[in-house]
């Protein structure tokens, strides 16, 4: 088990991110996020899959959340696809069932949104911890929360490896903002977020360790203050999701 504090775990993960290249910056050729927005920063948690000690460390941190808050659970759920591996590691460690949530129903077979339960089954008030690799806009994570609840599962916690800390995501998880704007769909009650690392800590460690200079810090602060408008101002309008 991890014996570090939450702050120490966060700083340790920030250093792992920086030394492995899990976090990348490019202001001239920004990254297209799944949300359709162009951003100057991108983190690829899949790079952490390659080493057992990284996978175990993340699992240790999730276990710390569970034990420090006495969080009850029956099932662990991941979000397809990036969250399936950390969810599996945690479920194996706890020796409990695993399910995963698709971003949309599959177009063949049973047309399931939640995989791991039978066609005629639901989650029948089971206590579920949802695992997300990265929380950015919050829309995909909130969709998974609501999909589980609509299958009668009880999900009050979403654990993430990384969280950008955008205000929009916080409002979505509080149930005050829509995660599906086209039909004004919100989660039906708040869901608590527990994240190992957030963007502000990552930026502070990157500055301390000289991974970014003063000019990059200034550019990142300008982006973070208005992330969903930044791309438009730089000449990179959002791409409509299909």
Buried (B, 14 or more C-beta within 10 A) or exposed (E): EBEBEBEEBBBBBBBBBBEBEBBEBEBEEBBBBEBBBBBBBBBBBEBBEEEEEBBEBBBBBBBBBBEEEEBEBBBBBBBBEBBBBBBBBBBEBBEBBBBBBBBEEEEEEEEBBBBBBEEEEBBEEBBBBBBBBBBBBBBBBBBBBBBBBEBEBBBBBBBBBBBBBBEBBBBBBBBEBBBEEEEEEBBEEEBBBBBBBBBEBBBBBBBEEEBBEEEBBEBBEEBBEEBBEBBEEBEBEBEEEE
